[in-house]
Amino acid sequence: MLKIRIEQLSEFEDGMRRDLLRRMLLYLREYFPECCDEKEDAVLQDFVEASLMRATELGFYFEQEVLKYLGLEVIYGAGFYNKYKWASEILVREDLFYPEDKMEALYDVAIKHLKAEA
């Protein structure tokens, strides 16, 4: 029988996390160059790590949801759900049980706000 020690599992999780953070950084550079091109990787890395922490605290665990959340933080600011009533209202809606439903609602409303501002 194959046994995995706790240390091995921890190393595996750390590797997966590093890979996710790398992909998030690439996502920022690709889709938000106007915000990120002038910033050093270390600064963006700190932002990405903090954003990932906030996303998981809100229940967003899947990569697609986390990347959308990261984009919303770039556009509206870190912890935007504390600044914008529409975002905080979506996050507490009881009819949106699943995190992907909350993210879809957040994203849809955010896009509507951006279009209205343009």
VEXVOVO-92015 format. One line per field, with one value per residue: residue number from 1; x, y, z of N, C-alpha, C in turn; residue in three letters. Coordinates in pm, 1 decimal. Example, Ala and Ser with C-alpha at 12.3 -4.5 7.8 and 13.67 -1.06 7.14 Angstrom:
REM VEXVOVO-92015
n	[1_2]
nxx	[1319.0_1285.0]
nyy	[-569.0_-225.0]
nzz	[780.0_708.0]
caxx	[1230.0_1367.0]
cayy	[-450.0_-106.0]
cazz	[780.0_714.0]
cxx	[1320.0_1290.0]
cyy	[-330.0_3.0]
czz	[780.0_787.0]
res	[ala_ser]
REM end
This chain:
REM VEXVOVO-92015
n	[1_2_3_4_5_6_7_8_9_10_11_12_13_14_15_16_17_18_19_20_21_22_23_24_25_26_27_28_29_30_31_32_33_34_35_36_37_38_39_40_41_42_43_44_45_46_47_48_49_50_51_52_53_54_55_56_57_58_59_60_61_62_63_64_65_66_67_68_69_70_71_72_73_74_75_76_77_78_79_80_81_82_83_84_85_86_87_88_89_90_91_92_93_94_95_96_97_98_99_100_101_102_103_104_105_106_107_108_109_110_111_112_113_114_115_116_117_118]
nxx	[84.3_51.9_179.8_137.5_323.7_265.0_437.1_500.3_252.4_209.8_418.2_330.9_90.2_195.9_341.0_133.0_0.5_196.9_210.6_-47.6_-39.5_154.7_21.4_-185.0_-45.3_51.7_-194.1_-277.1_-80.0_-134.0_-409.7_-451.9_-263.9_-226.2_-240.7_-44.4_202.0_402.1_469.9_669.7_743.7_746.0_582.1_337.2_308.2_265.9_18.3_-137.9_-125.3_-254.7_-503.8_-585.5_-616.2_-830.3_-1026.8_-1059.6_-1150.7_-1401.4_-1518.6_-1451.7_-1296.7_-1231.7_-1024.7_-1108.9_-1304.4_-1147.7_-967.4_-1142.3_-1226.7_-984.7_-948.8_-1164.6_-1077.2_-856.0_-979.6_-1173.8_-1052.4_-876.1_-1052.5_-1298.9_-1566.2_-1631.6_-1651.9_-1833.8_-2173.9_-2339.2_-2179.8_-2140.0_-2402.6_-2462.2_-2290.9_-2408.1_-2649.6_-2904.0_-3025.2_-2831.4_-2660.7_-2437.0_-2086.8_-2000.8_-2228.3_-2254.4_-2020.1_-2069.4_-2287.9_-2165.6_-1973.1_-2132.4_-2282.1_-2073.2_-1966.1_-2182.2_-2180.8_-1932.8_-1978.6_-2177.3_-2034.2_-1865.6]
nyy	[-117.8_220.3_490.4_821.1_1064.9_1327.9_1544.1_1515.2_1558.0_1820.6_1948.0_1898.5_2045.7_2302.0_2334.1_2330.9_2563.1_2759.8_2734.7_2814.8_3082.7_3180.2_3153.0_3333.7_3573.1_3588.0_3610.7_3865.2_4026.1_3975.6_4043.2_4286.0_4493.0_4770.4_4836.1_4686.7_4667.5_4849.3_4772.9_4594.9_4242.2_4148.2_4326.8_4288.5_4019.7_4023.0_4155.7_3968.6_3744.7_3846.7_3903.4_3646.6_3534.7_3688.8_3615.7_3339.9_3353.2_3449.2_3235.7_3157.9_2926.7_2785.5_2803.5_2962.6_3128.4_3260.7_3398.1_3574.5_3717.4_3835.4_4004.4_4179.0_4301.0_4438.4_4626.2_4754.1_4780.2_4658.8_4448.2_4538.2_4478.9_4582.7_4847.9_4896.5_4895.9_4736.4_4511.0_4402.0_4341.2_4137.5_3934.8_3850.8_3749.1_3515.9_3357.2_3297.1_3043.9_2888.6_2940.0_2992.5_3100.3_3338.0_3465.2_3490.5_3665.9_3890.1_3955.3_4008.5_4233.9_4409.7_4447.3_4578.7_4816.5_4918.0_4961.3_5153.2_5364.2_5429.3]
nzz	[0.0_-81.0_94.5_197.0_339.2_578.6_537.5_267.0_147.8_224.0_82.6_-175.5_-178.0_-136.1_-372.3_-560.3_-483.7_-532.8_-808.9_-883.3_-794.5_-968.6_-1214.9_-1168.7_-1156.2_-1418.8_-1547.9_-1458.3_-1579.4_-1848.7_-1893.7_-1767.8_-1844.8_-1836.3_-1571.1_-1457.2_-1592.6_-1519.9_-1267.5_-1033.3_-1013.3_-747.7_-607.0_-735.5_-677.1_-399.2_-396.6_-536.5_-365.0_-135.2_-245.1_-320.5_-67.5_32.9_-152.8_-102.0_159.8_112.5_1.7_-254.4_-438.4_-668.2_-956.1_-1178.8_-1062.5_-874.0_-1037.7_-1168.3_-944.4_-873.0_-1093.7_-1049.2_-816.7_-914.1_-1076.5_-907.9_-662.0_-370.7_-151.4_-241.5_-198.7_43.3_-8.7_-207.0_-230.5_-393.5_-435.6_-177.3_-115.7_-297.9_-210.3_27.5_-40.4_-3.8_-190.1_-366.4_-342.8_-416.7_-463.8_-728.8_-841.3_-699.7_-784.4_-1056.7_-1049.4_-924.9_-1117.0_-1343.3_-1257.7_-1202.6_-1460.6_-1580.7_-1432.7_-1511.4_-1785.2_-1768.8_-1663.7_-1868.1]
caxx	[0.0_123.4_150.5_187.2_349.0_212.7_534.6_486.0_127.1_232.5_500.5_244.4_0.0_275.9_369.7_10.0_-25.6_294.3_171.6_-165.8_4.4_224.9_-81.4_-256.8_43.1_47.4_-327.6_-274.0_5.9_-196.6_-539.8_-452.2_-128.6_-221.5_-223.7_60.0_329.0_501.3_494.2_762.7_679.6_730.0_464.9_220.2_298.1_200.9_-122.4_-201.5_-139.9_-358.9_-630.1_-620.6_-663.9_-964.6_-1116.9_-1092.0_-1232.4_-1538.1_-1568.9_-1412.3_-1183.7_-1196.2_-934.9_-1182.2_-1366.0_-1040.0_-915.8_-1241.9_-1218.8_-861.6_-978.7_-1251.2_-993.8_-774.2_-1066.2_-1246.1_-969.7_-870.8_-1166.3_-1401.7_-1699.4_-1656.3_-1667.7_-1945.1_-2293.5_-2386.5_-2098.5_-2169.2_-2537.9_-2455.1_-2221.3_-2492.7_-2776.7_-2930.0_-3066.7_-2707.7_-2599.8_-2307.9_-1990.4_-1996.3_-2343.9_-2219.8_-1920.2_-2136.4_-2365.2_-2068.9_-1911.1_-2234.1_-2312.7_-1952.5_-1958.9_-2286.8_-2131.5_-1824.9_-2038.3_-2250.2_-1935.6_-1792.3]
cayy	[0.0_346.6_583.6_956.9_1131.8_1464.5_1634.9_1504.4_1622.8_1963.7_1992.4_1894.4_2160.6_2422.9_2341.3_2369.6_2703.9_2840.7_2730.3_2900.4_3222.2_3212.3_3171.7_3457.7_3682.5_3591.6_3661.2_4010.9_4086.7_3961.3_4107.7_4419.7_4547.8_4912.8_4845.0_4598.7_4671.0_4932.3_4721.2_4482.7_4115.0_4134.1_4406.6_4216.5_3893.6_4055.8_4184.9_3842.3_3661.6_3906.0_3885.3_3505.4_3513.9_3746.3_3534.5_3214.6_3387.6_3470.0_3107.4_3134.3_2833.3_2739.1_2897.5_3058.0_3225.9_3338.6_3490.4_3681.4_3799.4_3913.6_4112.3_4276.9_4378.7_4530.6_4733.7_4825.3_4795.7_4548.6_4449.2_4623.2_4446.0_4670.8_4985.1_4905.3_4832.6_4631.5_4391.0_4341.7_4284.2_4010.7_3833.8_3801.0_3698.9_3377.0_3281.1_3259.8_2950.3_2840.2_3047.2_3029.1_3187.6_3470.4_3527.3_3528.5_3786.6_3998.7_3988.7_4069.8_4368.9_4490.7_4483.9_4679.1_4942.7_4969.0_5011.3_5276.3_5469.0_5459.1]
cazz	[0.0_-90.7_203.9_177.7_466.7_591.1_476.6_122.3_113.8_241.2_-30.1_-291.9_-167.3_-157.0_-515.4_-629.9_-451.2_-607.3_-949.6_-895.3_-781.8_-1093.2_-1317.7_-1137.1_-1195.1_-1565.5_-1580.6_-1439.5_-1682.3_-1979.7_-1907.6_-1707.8_-1862.7_-1801.0_-1426.0_-1406.0_-1664.7_-1450.1_-1132.4_-1019.5_-979.8_-602.2_-567.7_-785.4_-602.5_-271.6_-425.9_-574.2_-244.2_-51.0_-316.4_-307.7_68.9_42.9_-235.2_-33.0_276.2_63.2_-47.4_-393.3_-435.2_-801.4_-1021.9_-1261.3_-971.7_-812.4_-1138.8_-1183.6_-823.6_-886.4_-1188.3_-982.2_-722.9_-993.2_-1125.8_-801.9_-542.5_-274.2_-59.6_-303.5_-146.6_157.8_-57.3_-301.4_-174.7_-483.8_-416.7_-46.9_-121.5_-371.3_-129.9_136.9_-92.8_32.1_-308.6_-436.5_-248.6_-463.6_-491.3_-870.7_-866.6_-645.4_-870.9_-1181.4_-1020.0_-903.7_-1244.7_-1429.0_-1208.3_-1221.0_-1602.4_-1603.5_-1375.7_-1597.4_-1909.5_-1735.5_-1639.7_-1993.3]
cxx	[89.1_81.7_213.6_203.4_293.5_307.0_522.4_359.6_142.0_314.7_417.4_150.8_75.0_307.8_248.6_-21.4_69.6_255.9_48.6_-126.1_76.1_123.4_-160.0_-174.5_44.5_-85.9_-330.8_-195.3_-60.5_-322.2_-548.3_-315.2_-118.0_-201.1_-95.4_196.1_438.9_541.4_588.0_686.2_654.4_606.7_337.4_199.4_229.3_51.3_-198.8_-224.2_-250.0_-496.9_-677.7_-675.7_-806.2_-1065.6_-1156.8_-1173.8_-1378.8_-1597.5_-1536.8_-1284.0_-1140.1_-1119.6_-1008.4_-1247.0_-1260.3_-983.8_-1014.1_-1238.7_-1096.2_-883.8_-1066.0_-1171.8_-903.3_-858.5_-1123.3_-1167.2_-980.3_-986.5_-1282.0_-1541.3_-1732.9_-1686.2_-1791.5_-2063.7_-2342.9_-2308.8_-2130.1_-2308.3_-2538.9_-2395.2_-2306.4_-2627.4_-2792.8_-2973.5_-2947.1_-2626.9_-2457.4_-2214.0_-1986.4_-2114.5_-2316.9_-2119.6_-1982.5_-2216.7_-2273.3_-2013.4_-2010.0_-2264.3_-2191.8_-1939.3_-2063.1_-2243.2_-2021.0_-1880.4_-2112.2_-2153.8_-1865.9_-1862.3]
cyy	[124.4_437.5_718.1_1021.2_1274.1_1563.6_1633.6_1575.3_1774.1_2019.8_1996.4_2015.3_2291.2_2442.1_2384.2_2517.2_2795.6_2846.9_2819.0_3047.7_3267.8_3238.7_3301.1_3579.4_3698.1_3648.0_3813.7_4078.6_4081.9_4046.0_4248.4_4486.0_4693.6_4932.9_4777.6_4612.8_4746.5_4875.0_4602.0_4357.5_4101.3_4209.7_4336.1_4085.7_3916.5_4081.4_4056.2_3754.6_3715.1_3887.6_3741.1_3475.9_3567.9_3662.5_3406.5_3240.5_3407.5_3342.3_3078.0_3050.4_2787.1_2847.2_3002.5_3166.5_3317.9_3439.0_3604.7_3774.9_3890.9_4030.8_4219.9_4361.4_4476.0_4651.8_4818.9_4844.6_4676.2_4560.4_4533.1_4598.9_4525.6_4814.1_5004.0_4824.6_4718.2_4501.3_4323.2_4279.1_4149.2_3901.4_3778.1_3747.6_3550.4_3293.0_3241.6_3170.5_2912.1_2956.2_3088.9_3117.2_3328.7_3540.6_3571.7_3656.7_3906.9_4048.3_4059.5_4213.4_4461.0_4537.1_4591.3_4815.5_5002.7_5027.5_5142.1_5393.5_5514.8_5561.9]
czz	[0.0_24.2_172.5_313.8_462.0_522.6_324.4_75.6_121.8_124.8_-157.8_-292.5_-191.3_-304.5_-595.7_-606.2_-528.3_-755.5_-974.1_-888.4_-908.4_-1204.4_-1294.2_-1179.0_-1347.4_-1614.5_-1567.7_-1550.4_-1820.4_-1994.3_-1849.1_-1722.6_-1819.9_-1650.6_-1378.1_-1472.4_-1591.0_-1313.9_-1134.9_-979.3_-830.2_-552.7_-611.9_-711.0_-468.0_-291.4_-455.9_-451.8_-153.2_-114.9_-307.4_-168.7_84.6_-36.2_-162.5_92.8_236.6_4.7_-192.3_-393.6_-573.0_-875.7_-1104.3_-1175.7_-912.6_-912.3_-1163.7_-1063.8_-830.5_-981.7_-1127.3_-883.6_-797.6_-1033.1_-1012.5_-673.1_-448.6_-175.5_-109.4_-247.9_-21.1_114.5_-144.2_-250.7_-262.5_-463.3_-283.8_-45.2_-193.4_-283.5_-16.1_88.9_-63.5_-87.2_-395.8_-343.7_-288.6_-495.4_-638.7_-909.4_-815.5_-735.5_-1002.3_-1161.3_-999.5_-1036.5_-1336.6_-1385.8_-1226.2_-1366.3_-1634.3_-1550.1_-1462.2_-1726.5_-1884.9_-1715.2_-1767.7_-2078.5]
res	[met_leu_lys_ile_arg_ile_glu_gln_leu_ser_glu_phe_glu_asp_gly_met_arg_arg_asp_leu_leu_arg_arg_met_leu_leu_tyr_leu_arg_glu_tyr_phe_pro_glu_cys_cys_asp_glu_lys_glu_asp_ala_val_leu_gln_asp_phe_val_glu_ala_ser_leu_met_arg_ala_thr_glu_leu_gly_phe_tyr_phe_glu_gln_glu_val_leu_lys_tyr_leu_gly_leu_glu_val_ile_tyr_gly_ala_gly_phe_tyr_asn_lys_tyr_lys_trp_ala_ser_glu_ile_leu_val_arg_glu_asp_leu_phe_tyr_pro_glu_asp_lys_met_glu_ala_leu_tyr_asp_val_ala_ile_lys_his_leu_lys_ala_glu_ala]
REM end
